[in-house]
Amino acid sequence: MNSRINNDSEGIDRKTSRSICDAVGERLQQSLRPDTSGLSSHLQHLLDELRRRDEVGMAN
């Protein structure tokens, strides 16, 4: 059995690869969000603050 991979296709550059990974990550985060409806208001506030800081960190 021949286990060689046919590598005739063009590769993608680092920037494109990063963009794809970021987009997939964002889609997964949206799809896999936990149900937070049963959280205390304090814990909900902390989660909101964590999300806000993540967004600010991603923008830099």
mmCIF file of the N, C-alpha and C atoms, coordinates in Angstrom:
data_MODEL
# 
_entry.id   MODEL 
# 
loop_
_atom_site.group_PDB 
_atom_site.id 
_atom_site.type_symbol 
_atom_site.label_atom_id 
_atom_site.label_alt_id 
_atom_site.label_comp_id 
_atom_site.label_asym_id 
_atom_site.label_entity_id 
_atom_site.label_seq_id 
_atom_site.pdbx_PDB_ins_code 
_atom_site.Cartn_x 
_atom_site.Cartn_y 
_atom_site.Cartn_z 
_atom_site.occupancy 
_atom_site.B_iso_or_equiv 
_atom_site.pdbx_formal_charge 
_atom_site.auth_seq_id 
_atom_site.auth_comp_id 
_atom_site.auth_asym_id 
_atom_site.auth_atom_id 
_atom_site.pdbx_PDB_model_num 
ATOM 1   N N  . MET A 1 1  ? 0.848   -1.178 0.000  1.00 0.00 ? 1  MET A N  1 
ATOM 2   C CA . MET A 1 1  ? 0.000   0.000  0.000  1.00 0.00 ? 1  MET A CA 1 
ATOM 3   C C  . MET A 1 1  ? 0.893   1.240  0.000  1.00 0.00 ? 1  MET A C  1 
ATOM 4   N N  . ASN A 1 2  ? 0.575   2.170  -0.866 1.00 0.00 ? 2  ASN A N  1 
ATOM 5   C CA . ASN A 1 2  ? 1.371   3.376  -0.986 1.00 0.00 ? 2  ASN A CA 1 
ATOM 6   C C  . ASN A 1 2  ? 0.816   4.438  -0.044 1.00 0.00 ? 2  ASN A C  1 
ATOM 7   N N  . SER A 1 3  ? 1.637   4.917  0.881  1.00 0.00 ? 3  SER A N  1 
ATOM 8   C CA . SER A 1 3  ? 1.161   5.880  1.875  1.00 0.00 ? 3  SER A CA 1 
ATOM 9   C C  . SER A 1 3  ? 1.604   7.305  1.558  1.00 0.00 ? 3  SER A C  1 
ATOM 10  N N  . ARG A 1 4  ? 2.105   7.549  0.373  1.00 0.00 ? 4  ARG A N  1 
ATOM 11  C CA . ARG A 1 4  ? 2.542   8.889  0.006  1.00 0.00 ? 4  ARG A CA 1 
ATOM 12  C C  . ARG A 1 4  ? 1.330   9.778  -0.275 1.00 0.00 ? 4  ARG A C  1 
ATOM 13  N N  . ILE A 1 5  ? 1.444   11.021 0.111  1.00 0.00 ? 5  ILE A N  1 
ATOM 14  C CA . ILE A 1 5  ? 0.374   11.986 -0.100 1.00 0.00 ? 5  ILE A CA 1 
ATOM 15  C C  . ILE A 1 5  ? 0.673   12.753 -1.381 1.00 0.00 ? 5  ILE A C  1 
ATOM 16  N N  . ASN A 1 6  ? -0.327  12.866 -2.224 1.00 0.00 ? 6  ASN A N  1 
ATOM 17  C CA . ASN A 1 6  ? -0.177  13.617 -3.455 1.00 0.00 ? 6  ASN A CA 1 
ATOM 18  C C  . ASN A 1 6  ? -0.208  15.102 -3.099 1.00 0.00 ? 6  ASN A C  1 
ATOM 19  N N  . ASN A 1 7  ? 0.907   15.788 -3.296 1.00 0.00 ? 7  ASN A N  1 
ATOM 20  C CA . ASN A 1 7  ? 1.020   17.184 -2.875 1.00 0.00 ? 7  ASN A CA 1 
ATOM 21  C C  . ASN A 1 7  ? 1.079   18.108 -4.080 1.00 0.00 ? 7  ASN A C  1 
ATOM 22  N N  . ASP A 1 8  ? 0.161   17.939 -5.037 1.00 0.00 ? 8  ASP A N  1 
ATOM 23  C CA . ASP A 1 8  ? 0.128   18.772 -6.225 1.00 0.00 ? 8  ASP A CA 1 
ATOM 24  C C  . ASP A 1 8  ? -0.571  20.107 -5.978 1.00 0.00 ? 8  ASP A C  1 
ATOM 25  N N  . SER A 1 9  ? -1.347  20.219 -4.913 1.00 0.00 ? 9  SER A N  1 
ATOM 26  C CA . SER A 1 9  ? -2.078  21.452 -4.656 1.00 0.00 ? 9  SER A CA 1 
ATOM 27  C C  . SER A 1 9  ? -1.131  22.512 -4.092 1.00 0.00 ? 9  SER A C  1 
ATOM 28  N N  . GLU A 1 10 ? -1.534  23.755 -4.278 1.00 0.00 ? 10 GLU A N  1 
ATOM 29  C CA . GLU A 1 10 ? -0.741  24.855 -3.748 1.00 0.00 ? 10 GLU A CA 1 
ATOM 30  C C  . GLU A 1 10 ? -0.990  24.995 -2.252 1.00 0.00 ? 10 GLU A C  1 
ATOM 31  N N  . GLY A 1 11 ? 0.047   25.342 -1.525 1.00 0.00 ? 11 GLY A N  1 
ATOM 32  C CA . GLY A 1 11 ? -0.089  25.589 -0.094 1.00 0.00 ? 11 GLY A CA 1 
ATOM 33  C C  . GLY A 1 11 ? -0.683  26.955 0.149  1.00 0.00 ? 11 GLY A C  1 
ATOM 34  N N  . ILE A 1 12 ? -1.066  27.217 1.385  1.00 0.00 ? 12 ILE A N  1 
ATOM 35  C CA . ILE A 1 12 ? -1.582  28.541 1.726  1.00 0.00 ? 12 ILE A CA 1 
ATOM 36  C C  . ILE A 1 12 ? -0.561  29.241 2.603  1.00 0.00 ? 12 ILE A C  1 
ATOM 37  N N  . ASP A 1 13 ? -0.533  30.553 2.499  1.00 0.00 ? 13 ASP A N  1 
ATOM 38  C CA . ASP A 1 13 ? 0.443   31.308 3.276  1.00 0.00 ? 13 ASP A CA 1 
ATOM 39  C C  . ASP A 1 13 ? 0.005   31.408 4.736  1.00 0.00 ? 13 ASP A C  1 
ATOM 40  N N  . ARG A 1 14 ? 0.919   31.869 5.546  1.00 0.00 ? 14 ARG A N  1 
ATOM 41  C CA . ARG A 1 14 ? 0.691   31.941 6.999  1.00 0.00 ? 14 ARG A CA 1 
ATOM 42  C C  . ARG A 1 14 ? -0.491  32.855 7.348  1.00 0.00 ? 14 ARG A C  1 
ATOM 43  N N  . LYS A 1 15 ? -0.607  33.985 6.663  1.00 0.00 ? 15 LYS A N  1 
ATOM 44  C CA . LYS A 1 15 ? -1.687  34.939 6.951  1.00 0.00 ? 15 LYS A CA 1 
ATOM 45  C C  . LYS A 1 15 ? -3.049  34.319 6.642  1.00 0.00 ? 15 LYS A C  1 
ATOM 46  N N  . THR A 1 16 ? -3.156  33.637 5.514  1.00 0.00 ? 16 THR A N  1 
ATOM 47  C CA . THR A 1 16 ? -4.416  32.987 5.144  1.00 0.00 ? 16 THR A CA 1 
ATOM 48  C C  . THR A 1 16 ? -4.759  31.883 6.131  1.00 0.00 ? 16 THR A C  1 
ATOM 49  N N  . SER A 1 17 ? -3.755  31.100 6.509  1.00 0.00 ? 17 SER A N  1 
ATOM 50  C CA . SER A 1 17 ? -3.964  30.022 7.475  1.00 0.00 ? 17 SER A CA 1 
ATOM 51  C C  . SER A 1 17 ? -4.469  30.576 8.804  1.00 0.00 ? 17 SER A C  1 
ATOM 52  N N  . ARG A 1 18 ? -3.876  31.673 9.250  1.00 0.00 ? 18 ARG A N  1 
ATOM 53  C CA . ARG A 1 18 ? -4.287  32.293 10.512 1.00 0.00 ? 18 ARG A CA 1 
ATOM 54  C C  . ARG A 1 18 ? -5.722  32.805 10.429 1.00 0.00 ? 18 ARG A C  1 
ATOM 55  N N  . SER A 1 19 ? -6.074  33.405 9.299  1.00 0.00 ? 19 SER A N  1 
ATOM 56  C CA . SER A 1 19 ? -7.438  33.909 9.116  1.00 0.00 ? 19 SER A CA 1 
ATOM 57  C C  . SER A 1 19 ? -8.458  32.774 9.168  1.00 0.00 ? 19 SER A C  1 
ATOM 58  N N  . ILE A 1 20 ? -8.124  31.665 8.549  1.00 0.00 ? 20 ILE A N  1 
ATOM 59  C CA . ILE A 1 20 ? -9.019  30.508 8.559  1.00 0.00 ? 20 ILE A CA 1 
ATOM 60  C C  . ILE A 1 20 ? -9.175  29.982 9.981  1.00 0.00 ? 20 ILE A C  1 
ATOM 61  N N  . CYS A 1 21 ? -8.064  29.850 10.687 1.00 0.00 ? 21 CYS A N  1 
ATOM 62  C CA . CYS A 1 21 ? -8.119  29.356 12.072 1.00 0.00 ? 21 CYS A CA 1 
ATOM 63  C C  . CYS A 1 21 ? -8.946  30.276 12.958 1.00 0.00 ? 21 CYS A C  1 
ATOM 64  N N  . ASP A 1 22 ? -8.760  31.582 12.797 1.00 0.00 ? 22 ASP A N  1 
ATOM 65  C CA . ASP A 1 22 ? -9.540  32.539 13.595 1.00 0.00 ? 22 ASP A CA 1 
ATOM 66  C C  . ASP A 1 22 ? -11.025 32.425 13.303 1.00 0.00 ? 22 ASP A C  1 
ATOM 67  N N  . ALA A 1 23 ? -11.373 32.303 12.025 1.00 0.00 ? 23 ALA A N  1 
ATOM 68  C CA . ALA A 1 23 ? -12.781 32.200 11.649 1.00 0.00 ? 23 ALA A CA 1 
ATOM 69  C C  . ALA A 1 23 ? -13.405 30.921 12.196 1.00 0.00 ? 23 ALA A C  1 
ATOM 70  N N  . VAL A 1 24 ? -12.686 29.816 12.107 1.00 0.00 ? 24 VAL A N  1 
ATOM 71  C CA . VAL A 1 24 ? -13.193 28.546 12.643 1.00 0.00 ? 24 VAL A CA 1 
ATOM 72  C C  . VAL A 1 24 ? -13.352 28.655 14.157 1.00 0.00 ? 24 VAL A C  1 
ATOM 73  N N  . GLY A 1 25 ? -12.376 29.261 14.824 1.00 0.00 ? 25 GLY A N  1 
ATOM 74  C CA . GLY A 1 25 ? -12.454 29.433 16.273 1.00 0.00 ? 25 GLY A CA 1 
ATOM 75  C C  . GLY A 1 25 ? -13.653 30.259 16.695 1.00 0.00 ? 25 GLY A C  1 
ATOM 76  N N  . GLU A 1 26 ? -13.900 31.361 15.973 1.00 0.00 ? 26 GLU A N  1 
ATOM 77  C CA . GLU A 1 26 ? -15.056 32.201 16.287 1.00 0.00 ? 26 GLU A CA 1 
ATOM 78  C C  . GLU A 1 26 ? -16.365 31.439 16.096 1.00 0.00 ? 26 GLU A C  1 
ATOM 79  N N  . ARG A 1 27 ? -16.438 30.679 15.019 1.00 0.00 ? 27 ARG A N  1 
ATOM 80  C CA . ARG A 1 27 ? -17.658 29.899 14.740 1.00 0.00 ? 27 ARG A CA 1 
ATOM 81  C C  . ARG A 1 27 ? -17.873 28.857 15.834 1.00 0.00 ? 27 ARG A C  1 
ATOM 82  N N  . LEU A 1 28 ? -16.805 28.206 16.272 1.00 0.00 ? 28 LEU A N  1 
ATOM 83  C CA . LEU A 1 28 ? -16.927 27.214 17.348 1.00 0.00 ? 28 LEU A CA 1 
ATOM 84  C C  . LEU A 1 28 ? -17.362 27.863 18.649 1.00 0.00 ? 28 LEU A C  1 
ATOM 85  N N  . GLN A 1 29 ? -16.810 29.031 18.946 1.00 0.00 ? 29 GLN A N  1 
ATOM 86  C CA . GLN A 1 29 ? -17.205 29.719 20.175 1.00 0.00 ? 29 GLN A CA 1 
ATOM 87  C C  . GLN A 1 29 ? -18.688 30.052 20.156 1.00 0.00 ? 29 GLN A C  1 
ATOM 88  N N  . GLN A 1 30 ? -19.190 30.473 19.018 1.00 0.00 ? 30 GLN A N  1 
ATOM 89  C CA . GLN A 1 30 ? -20.616 30.799 18.909 1.00 0.00 ? 30 GLN A CA 1 
ATOM 90  C C  . GLN A 1 30 ? -21.473 29.548 19.034 1.00 0.00 ? 30 GLN A C  1 
ATOM 91  N N  . SER A 1 31 ? -21.039 28.470 18.417 1.00 0.00 ? 31 SER A N  1 
ATOM 92  C CA . SER A 1 31 ? -21.823 27.233 18.409 1.00 0.00 ? 31 SER A CA 1 
ATOM 93  C C  . SER A 1 31 ? -21.797 26.520 19.751 1.00 0.00 ? 31 SER A C  1 
ATOM 94  N N  . LEU A 1 32 ? -20.706 26.649 20.477 1.00 0.00 ? 32 LEU A N  1 
ATOM 95  C CA . LEU A 1 32 ? -20.524 25.883 21.702 1.00 0.00 ? 32 LEU A CA 1 
ATOM 96  C C  . LEU A 1 32 ? -20.661 26.715 22.965 1.00 0.00 ? 32 LEU A C  1 
ATOM 97  N N  . ARG A 1 33 ? -21.305 27.858 22.851 1.00 0.00 ? 33 ARG A N  1 
ATOM 98  C CA . ARG A 1 33 ? -21.489 28.697 24.042 1.00 0.00 ? 33 ARG A CA 1 
ATOM 99  C C  . ARG A 1 33 ? -22.302 27.938 25.092 1.00 0.00 ? 33 ARG A C  1 
ATOM 100 N N  . PRO A 1 34 ? -21.853 27.999 26.326 1.00 0.00 ? 34 PRO A N  1 
ATOM 101 C CA . PRO A 1 34 ? -22.615 27.329 27.381 1.00 0.00 ? 34 PRO A CA 1 
ATOM 102 C C  . PRO A 1 34 ? -23.898 28.091 27.699 1.00 0.00 ? 34 PRO A C  1 
ATOM 103 N N  . ASP A 1 35 ? -24.865 27.373 28.208 1.00 0.00 ? 35 ASP A N  1 
ATOM 104 C CA . ASP A 1 35 ? -26.111 27.991 28.633 1.00 0.00 ? 35 ASP A CA 1 
ATOM 105 C C  . ASP A 1 35 ? -25.853 28.699 29.959 1.00 0.00 ? 35 ASP A C  1 
ATOM 106 N N  . THR A 1 36 ? -25.891 30.021 29.936 1.00 0.00 ? 36 THR A N  1 
ATOM 107 C CA . THR A 1 36 ? -25.569 30.795 31.137 1.00 0.00 ? 36 THR A CA 1 
ATOM 108 C C  . THR A 1 36 ? -26.815 31.339 31.829 1.00 0.00 ? 36 THR A C  1 
ATOM 109 N N  . SER A 1 37 ? -27.975 30.872 31.435 1.00 0.00 ? 37 SER A N  1 
ATOM 110 C CA . SER A 1 37 ? -29.209 31.422 31.999 1.00 0.00 ? 37 SER A CA 1 
ATOM 111 C C  . SER A 1 37 ? -29.363 31.135 33.489 1.00 0.00 ? 37 SER A C  1 
ATOM 112 N N  . GLY A 1 38 ? -28.708 30.088 34.010 1.00 0.00 ? 38 GLY A N  1 
ATOM 113 C CA . GLY A 1 38 ? -28.870 29.748 35.412 1.00 0.00 ? 38 GLY A CA 1 
ATOM 114 C C  . GLY A 1 38 ? -27.785 30.306 36.317 1.00 0.00 ? 38 GLY A C  1 
ATOM 115 N N  . LEU A 1 39 ? -26.951 31.206 35.796 1.00 0.00 ? 39 LEU A N  1 
ATOM 116 C CA . LEU A 1 39 ? -25.851 31.746 36.591 1.00 0.00 ? 39 LEU A CA 1 
ATOM 117 C C  . LEU A 1 39 ? -26.314 32.896 37.472 1.00 0.00 ? 39 LEU A C  1 
ATOM 118 N N  . SER A 1 40 ? -25.607 33.078 38.579 1.00 0.00 ? 40 SER A N  1 
ATOM 119 C CA . SER A 1 40 ? -25.898 34.230 39.426 1.00 0.00 ? 40 SER A CA 1 
ATOM 120 C C  . SER A 1 40 ? -25.506 35.498 38.674 1.00 0.00 ? 40 SER A C  1 
ATOM 121 N N  . SER A 1 41 ? -26.066 36.618 39.069 1.00 0.00 ? 41 SER A N  1 
ATOM 122 C CA . SER A 1 41 ? -25.770 37.871 38.373 1.00 0.00 ? 41 SER A CA 1 
ATOM 123 C C  . SER A 1 41 ? -24.288 38.238 38.494 1.00 0.00 ? 41 SER A C  1 
ATOM 124 N N  . HIS A 1 42 ? -23.671 37.915 39.627 1.00 0.00 ? 42 HIS A N  1 
ATOM 125 C CA . HIS A 1 42 ? -22.247 38.207 39.821 1.00 0.00 ? 42 HIS A CA 1 
ATOM 126 C C  . HIS A 1 42 ? -21.391 37.372 38.869 1.00 0.00 ? 42 HIS A C  1 
ATOM 127 N N  . LEU A 1 43 ? -21.685 36.088 38.765 1.00 0.00 ? 43 LEU A N  1 
ATOM 128 C CA . LEU A 1 43 ? -20.922 35.224 37.864 1.00 0.00 ? 43 LEU A CA 1 
ATOM 129 C C  . LEU A 1 43 ? -21.162 35.621 36.410 1.00 0.00 ? 43 LEU A C  1 
ATOM 130 N N  . GLN A 1 44 ? -22.380 35.992 36.066 1.00 0.00 ? 44 GLN A N  1 
ATOM 131 C CA . GLN A 1 44 ? -22.671 36.466 34.710 1.00 0.00 ? 44 GLN A CA 1 
ATOM 132 C C  . GLN A 1 44 ? -21.870 37.719 34.404 1.00 0.00 ? 44 GLN A C  1 
ATOM 133 N N  . HIS A 1 45 ? -21.780 38.624 35.367 1.00 0.00 ? 45 HIS A N  1 
ATOM 134 C CA . HIS A 1 45 ? -20.991 39.844 35.197 1.00 0.00 ? 45 HIS A CA 1 
ATOM 135 C C  . HIS A 1 45 ? -19.520 39.506 34.956 1.00 0.00 ? 45 HIS A C  1 
ATOM 136 N N  . LEU A 1 46 ? -18.982 38.565 35.701 1.00 0.00 ? 46 LEU A N  1 
ATOM 137 C CA . LEU A 1 46 ? -17.583 38.168 35.531 1.00 0.00 ? 46 LEU A CA 1 
ATOM 138 C C  . LEU A 1 46 ? -17.337 37.558 34.151 1.00 0.00 ? 46 LEU A C  1 
ATOM 139 N N  . LEU A 1 47 ? -18.265 36.737 33.687 1.00 0.00 ? 47 LEU A N  1 
ATOM 140 C CA . LEU A 1 47 ? -18.126 36.155 32.348 1.00 0.00 ? 47 LEU A CA 1 
ATOM 141 C C  . LEU A 1 47 ? -18.199 37.226 31.268 1.00 0.00 ? 47 LEU A C  1 
ATOM 142 N N  . ASP A 1 48 ? -19.090 38.181 31.429 1.00 0.00 ? 48 ASP A N  1 
ATOM 143 C CA . ASP A 1 48 ? -19.187 39.283 30.473 1.00 0.00 ? 48 ASP A CA 1 
ATOM 144 C C  . ASP A 1 48 ? -17.887 40.088 30.430 1.00 0.00 ? 48 ASP A C  1 
ATOM 145 N N  . GLU A 1 49 ? -17.315 40.329 31.594 1.00 0.00 ? 49 GLU A N  1 
ATOM 146 C CA . GLU A 1 49 ? -16.053 41.069 31.666 1.00 0.00 ? 49 GLU A CA 1 
ATOM 147 C C  . GLU A 1 49 ? -14.921 40.278 31.004 1.00 0.00 ? 49 GLU A C  1 
ATOM 148 N N  . LEU A 1 50 ? -14.888 38.985 31.203 1.00 0.00 ? 50 LEU A N  1 
ATOM 149 C CA . LEU A 1 50 ? -13.880 38.139 30.565 1.00 0.00 ? 50 LEU A CA 1 
ATOM 150 C C  . LEU A 1 50 ? -14.019 38.180 29.045 1.00 0.00 ? 50 LEU A C  1 
ATOM 151 N N  . ARG A 1 51 ? -15.234 38.101 28.541 1.00 0.00 ? 51 ARG A N  1 
ATOM 152 C CA . ARG A 1 51 ? -15.467 38.200 27.091 1.00 0.00 ? 51 ARG A CA 1 
ATOM 153 C C  . ARG A 1 51 ? -15.014 39.552 26.553 1.00 0.00 ? 51 ARG A C  1 
ATOM 154 N N  . ARG A 1 52 ? -15.329 40.621 27.299 1.00 0.00 ? 52 ARG A N  1 
ATOM 155 C CA . ARG A 1 52 ? -14.937 41.962 26.875 1.00 0.00 ? 52 ARG A CA 1 
ATOM 156 C C  . ARG A 1 52 ? -13.415 42.068 26.790 1.00 0.00 ? 52 ARG A C  1 
ATOM 157 N N  . ARG A 1 53 ? -12.719 41.547 27.777 1.00 0.00 ? 53 ARG A N  1 
ATOM 158 C CA . ARG A 1 53 ? -11.255 41.596 27.774 1.00 0.00 ? 53 ARG A CA 1 
ATOM 159 C C  . ARG A 1 53 ? -10.670 40.750 26.641 1.00 0.00 ? 53 ARG A C  1 
ATOM 160 N N  . ASP A 1 54 ? -11.302 39.612 26.358 1.00 0.00 ? 54 ASP A N  1 
ATOM 161 C CA . ASP A 1 54 ? -10.848 38.790 25.227 1.00 0.00 ? 54 ASP A CA 1 
ATOM 162 C C  . ASP A 1 54 ? -10.985 39.555 23.918 1.00 0.00 ? 54 ASP A C  1 
ATOM 163 N N  . GLU A 1 55 ? -12.090 40.260 23.742 1.00 0.00 ? 55 GLU A N  1 
ATOM 164 C CA . GLU A 1 55 ? -12.313 41.027 22.515 1.00 0.00 ? 55 GLU A CA 1 
ATOM 165 C C  . GLU A 1 55 ? -11.298 42.160 22.384 1.00 0.00 ? 55 GLU A C  1 
ATOM 166 N N  . VAL A 1 56 ? -11.018 42.842 23.492 1.00 0.00 ? 56 VAL A N  1 
ATOM 167 C CA . VAL A 1 56 ? -10.023 43.916 23.476 1.00 0.00 ? 56 VAL A CA 1 
ATOM 168 C C  . VAL A 1 56 ? -8.649  43.338 23.159 1.00 0.00 ? 56 VAL A C  1 
ATOM 169 N N  . GLY A 1 57 ? -8.319  42.194 23.731 1.00 0.00 ? 57 GLY A N  1 
ATOM 170 C CA . GLY A 1 57 ? -7.036  41.559 23.487 1.00 0.00 ? 57 GLY A CA 1 
ATOM 171 C C  . GLY A 1 57 ? -6.873  41.101 22.055 1.00 0.00 ? 57 GLY A C  1 
ATOM 172 N N  . MET A 1 58 ? -7.949  40.656 21.424 1.00 0.00 ? 58 MET A N  1 
ATOM 173 C CA . MET A 1 58 ? -7.895  40.201 20.034 1.00 0.00 ? 58 MET A CA 1 
ATOM 174 C C  . MET A 1 58 ? -7.703  41.381 19.086 1.00 0.00 ? 58 MET A C  1 
ATOM 175 N N  . ALA A 1 59 ? -8.190  42.564 19.482 1.00 0.00 ? 59 ALA A N  1 
ATOM 176 C CA . ALA A 1 59 ? -8.094  43.732 18.618 1.00 0.00 ? 59 ALA A CA 1 
ATOM 177 C C  . ALA A 1 59 ? -6.666  44.285 18.590 1.00 0.00 ? 59 ALA A C  1 
ATOM 178 N N  . ASN A 1 60 ? -5.872  43.966 19.587 1.00 0.00 ? 60 ASN A N  1 
ATOM 179 C CA . ASN A 1 60 ? -4.492  44.480 19.641 1.00 0.00 ? 60 ASN A CA 1 
ATOM 180 C C  . ASN A 1 60 ? -3.539  43.641 18.888 1.00 0.00 ? 60 ASN A C  1 
# 
